[in-house]
């Protein structure tokens, strides 16, 4: 197997896409109404829709997959999955905190959980698919 620079470029592009989608409309930045991390200790949101949870979950599946693809074979599958989970959790948390500074966005602990579950699903899928994808394909 060989390392994949295409996967690294796709990962970078995907992180930028996640940031854009999470922080859109990117205007009206202000001081947070509450402490930026207060949403983490808040009770489960009163109104959580399946659409929101699904969108967050599905939005982070490619991230987990691409992290694993980007670091294999330099990292073992287990280490690649752990890296995806740690970096995906930090990315999700950072973007949710950034939403605290936008009037049109509401940070949510449910979003962070759905994002992290999506990262986990993508990372496991990536670990299972990496031998086949990097074995001789264009990546």
N, C-alpha and C positions, 0 to 999 in steps of 0.2 A: 504494500500500500504506500501511497505517497501523500504528502500534505496537499491541501487544497487552498490555493490563493483565491480562486473564484468564490469558494465558500466564505472566506474572510471578507471579500468585497460585498457579497450579498448580505452578510451579517451586518456590516456597517450601514449599508443602504436600508436594511430592515429596521435597525435601531433608529435611524433618522425618521423613517416612516412612522414607527410607533410613537416617537416624540411628537411629531406633527399631529397625528391623529389624537393623541392624548391631550395635547395643549391647544388644539384648534378652538377658537379663532385667533389665538396668539396676540390678542390685543386687550387693553384695559388692565394691564398688570397693576396691582395695588398691594398694600400690606394685607396680610391674612386677617380674616375676621376672628379667628381663634388661633391658638398655637398650631403651627404647621403640622405637628404630629398628633394632634388631639384626636383625629379620626381613628387612629389605631386603637385607642382605649374606649371609643364610643361603642354603644350597644349595636347589635346587628341593625343595619338600616331598616327603617319601617317599610319602605317600598322598594323591593328588589324584584326586577323582572327577569324572567328566563332569558329574554333577549339580551339584556345587559350582561348577565352572567355568561351567556354563550358567546357574546361578542368579545368579552374580555378573555375568556378561556381560549377561543379560537385565534384571537389576535396574538397570543403569546406562544402557541404551538410552534409556528415557524421559527421563532427566536430560539427555543430550546433545541430544535432540530439543527439549526444552522450553527449554534455554538459547538455542539458535538462534532458536526462535520468539519468545522473550522480548526479544531484542535487535535483531531485524530490524524495520524497514529501517534503523534508526539505524546499524547496523554492516553492512559488506559480508558476503557469504556466507563468504568466506575468513576474515575477522576474527571472525565469529560462531563458526565451527568452531574456530578457534584459542582463542577464549575458553572455549568448552565444554571443549576438551581440557585447558587449563591449570586451570580451576576444578574440573573433574571429577577430574583427577589429585590436586589438593590436597585435595579433599573425601574422596576414597578413601583417600589417605595419612593424613589426619587421623583418619578413623574407624578405620582399621586400627591406628594408634598408640593410640587410645583403648581398643581391645580389649586392649591390653597390661595395662590396669588392671582387667580383669574376669576372674575365675577361670574362668568358663564359656566364654570366647572365646579363640581363638588367632589372632593376626594372621599374615598370610601374604603373601609376595611374589607368589604365584600369584593371589591374590585381587585385588591391586592391578593386575596385568597384565590380568586378565579384566575388571575394572571399567573400565579405561582403553580397552580394545578395545570394550566396550559403549558408552562415551561417544562414541568415534569413529564407530561405526556409527549411533548415534542422531543425532549432529550432522550427518553427511553426509545422512542421510535428511531431517533437518529443513531443511537448506539446499536440498535438491531440492524439498521440499514447500512451503516458505514462500511462494513466489509464488502458488501456488494457494490456500493456506489464508488468507493475509492479503489476497488480492486483493479480497475482498468477503464473506467468510464471517463468522460470528459472533465469531471470535477477534479 
